[in-house]
Amino acid sequence: MAEEEDEAGFDDDLDDGAGGADGNHGKRKRLFSKELRCMMYGFGDDQNPYTESVDILEDLVIEFVTEMTHKAMSIGRQGRVQVEDIVFLIRKDPRKFARVKDLLTMNEELKRARKAFDEANYGS
């Protein structure tokens, strides 16, 4: 019962834009505004999109990340988020699954390239 109340209170905080520790008098610090503006422009929006549009998009992003994190924490090892948990959660969405697989593959290639570069420069 207390868990349900906490979740409902959390959703209310997201809806009204209230932030906790930063003391911005009801305004939550925007974490991704700059990046979202650039992405919106890259996808065809105006170079300076409306602040309200960016704020709505940021709320959606934060809500999605929060939900995925809570779901990932509830499967696999309790209280920990692992890459495998995220892959498991998005396995039925072909576009997201393909993108995550591409990013994971690219990450491994970058790790190997850095290791090879370090070995070549510093010799072992």
Phi, psi and omega in degrees: 000315180295327179296319179296321179294319179298316181296319180295319178296323179295317179298321178297321179298321180292320184294319185267001176075014181286140178243155185274274195283342186283346174066037181271025176050059175091353179255126178277140178295130179277122186269328190239018186303311183298313181295319180293322176300316178296318179294318180298318177296318178297332179263013170107002178281176177295155181298329176239083182292160178303139179300323180297321179295317179295318180296317179296315180297319179295320176301318178295318180297313181296321178296316179297312181297319179297313180297316180296321179294316178297318178296318181294326179289336182274344177252168179064221178286122182301132175081004179230142177254124178238157182304319182299326179294318179294316179300319179299319183291328184258009186301334183267357176256101188302322182291313180294319181297315180296319180295316180296317179299317177300314181294321178294319177297316179297321179298317178296319178297319178296320177299315179296319180294318178297318180297315179296320179295315179297319178294322180290321182280322186251357176048134177232000000 
